[in-house]
Amino acid sequence: IRKDADSSERVLMDMRWGLIPSWFKKDDPSKMQFNTSNCRSDTMLKKSSYKGALLKGKRCVVLADGFYEWQQLSGGKQPYFIYFPQNKDAVAEEKEGDEEWKGWRLLTMAGIFDCWEPPAGGEMLYTYTIITVDASKDVSFIHHMPAILDGDEAIRKWLDFAEVPTQEAVKLIQPTENIVFHPVSTFVNSVRNNTPECLTPIELGAKKEVKATPSSKPMLSWLKSSQEGSPQKKENDLPRWTSQFIHNPSPKKTSADILQQWLGKEGEPAVKKRKV
């Protein structure tokens, strides 16, 4: 186990949504009595489910194409897809040898993770929760939304658990107005539906699709290019996010080993080595 792990290193791995705290004593994580998929920012340093992990520097960034929210209207609930503003590079073809990703700009949401080991022993389970904040005025129909880290510097500070202490890191958890959204069909209301129609902009009060606007044009281009691609591209490249509570399989042991090494033997924040 590497005790000298550099806190600026980044590890990409699968975790199960719905944080199981390390102190949970029951033999089955599904016996957790509380829904821990989301964590309110105003109580994350008070609730025992999150406080311990947060103070130990177990901060992560959750990636998603966007998320859905529903607005209550007289005729029912209208779903919206919410995402980062996109630019023309979002649909640019990647040139051979070009390692820079120029596709869809993913939302980068602040999260907390923890490591739970079955009482009887067994593979370590890594789970996470998404921090939520009061919504910005631009999306006032949403009461709470994911805490979005906007830009590389915010992401760096949130992840660098040794250089950026908890009390400084939590200052990054603020509502953002740098988002756009558009109404989508109630087709998305069923978790069985996972096709481009879930993301396609619609015109409220009509069944036809809206014409492209500055905010929805990159989305429509992205969907078009995905649909015209190969079967493999259709399967792997389409945005796949819903705001439903989804349990992913536990990560492979190799991924868990890498993250455990990064954290250090006891799961405590490792101090970054400085050159003298």
Secondary structure as the mmCIF struct_conf table of DSSP 4:
data_model
#
loop_
_struct_conf.conf_type_id
_struct_conf.id
_struct_conf.beg_label_comp_id
_struct_conf.beg_label_asym_id
_struct_conf.beg_label_seq_id
_struct_conf.end_label_comp_id
_struct_conf.end_label_asym_id
_struct_conf.end_label_seq_id
TURN_TY1_P TURN_TY1_P1 LYS A 3 ASP A 4
TURN_TY1_P TURN_TY1_P2 SER A 7 SER A 8
STRN STRN1 ARG A 16 TRP A 17
BEND BEND1 GLY A 18 GLY A 18
TURN_TY1_P TURN_TY1_P3 SER A 22 TRP A 23
BEND BEND2 LYS A 26 ASP A 27
HELX_RH_3T_P HELX_RH_3T_P1 PRO A 29 LYS A 31
BEND BEND3 PHE A 34 PHE A 34
BEND BEND4 SER A 37 SER A 37
STRN STRN2 ASN A 38 ARG A 40
TURN_TY1_P TURN_TY1_P4 SER A 41 LYS A 46
BEND BEND5 LYS A 47 LYS A 47
HELX_RH_AL_P HELX_RH_AL_P1 SER A 48 LEU A 55
TURN_TY1_P TURN_TY1_P5 LYS A 56 GLY A 57
STRN STRN3 ARG A 59 ALA A 64
BEND BEND6 ASP A 65 ASP A 65
STRN STRN4 PHE A 67 LEU A 73
TURN_TY1_P TURN_TY1_P6 SER A 74 GLY A 75
STRN STRN5 GLY A 76 TYR A 83
HELX_RH_3T_P HELX_RH_3T_P2 LYS A 88 VAL A 91
HELX_LH_PP_P HELX_LH_PP_P1 ALA A 92 LYS A 95
TURN_TY1_P TURN_TY1_P7 GLU A 96 GLY A 97
BEND BEND7 GLU A 100 GLU A 100
BEND BEND8 GLY A 103 GLY A 103
STRN STRN6 LEU A 107 TRP A 116
TURN_TY1_P TURN_TY1_P8 PRO A 119 ALA A 120
STRN STRN7 LEU A 125 ASP A 134
HELX_LH_PP_P HELX_LH_PP_P2 ALA A 135 SER A 136
HELX_RH_3T_P HELX_RH_3T_P3 LYS A 137 VAL A 139
TURN_TY1_P TURN_TY1_P9 SER A 140 PHE A 141
BEND BEND9 HIS A 143 HIS A 143
STRN STRN8 HIS A 144 PRO A 146
STRN STRN9 ILE A 148 ILE A 148
BEND BEND10 GLY A 151 GLY A 151
HELX_RH_AL_P HELX_RH_AL_P2 ASP A 152 LEU A 159
TURN_TY1_P TURN_TY1_P10 PHE A 161 GLU A 163
BEND BEND11 VAL A 164 VAL A 164
HELX_RH_AL_P HELX_RH_AL_P3 THR A 166 ALA A 169
HELX_RH_3T_P HELX_RH_3T_P4 VAL A 170 LEU A 172
STRN STRN10 VAL A 180 PRO A 183
STRN STRN11 VAL A 184 VAL A 184
HELX_RH_3T_P HELX_RH_3T_P5 THR A 186 ASN A 189
BEND BEND12 SER A 190 SER A 190
TURN_TY1_P TURN_TY1_P11 VAL A 191 ARG A 192
BEND BEND13 THR A 195 THR A 195
HELX_RH_3T_P HELX_RH_3T_P6 PRO A 196 CYS A 198
TURN_TY1_P TURN_TY1_P12 LEU A 199 LEU A 199
STRN STRN12 PRO A 201 ILE A 202
TURN_TY1_P TURN_TY1_P13 LEU A 204 GLY A 205
BEND BEND14 ALA A 206 LYS A 208
STRN STRN13 GLU A 209 GLU A 209
HELX_LH_PP_P HELX_LH_PP_P3 VAL A 210 ALA A 212
TURN_TY1_P TURN_TY1_P14 PRO A 214 SER A 216
HELX_RH_AL_P HELX_RH_AL_P4 LYS A 217 GLN A 227
TURN_TY1_P TURN_TY1_P15 GLU A 228 GLU A 228
BEND BEND15 GLY A 229 GLY A 229
HELX_RH_AL_P HELX_RH_AL_P5 PRO A 231 ASP A 237
BEND BEND16 LEU A 238 LEU A 238
BEND BEND17 SER A 243 GLN A 244
HELX_LH_PP_P HELX_LH_PP_P4 HIS A 247 LYS A 252
HELX_RH_AL_P HELX_RH_AL_P6 LYS A 253 LEU A 263
TURN_TY1_P TURN_TY1_P16 LYS A 265 GLU A 266
BEND BEND18 GLY A 267 GLY A 267
HELX_LH_PP_P HELX_LH_PP_P5 GLU A 268 LYS A 273
#
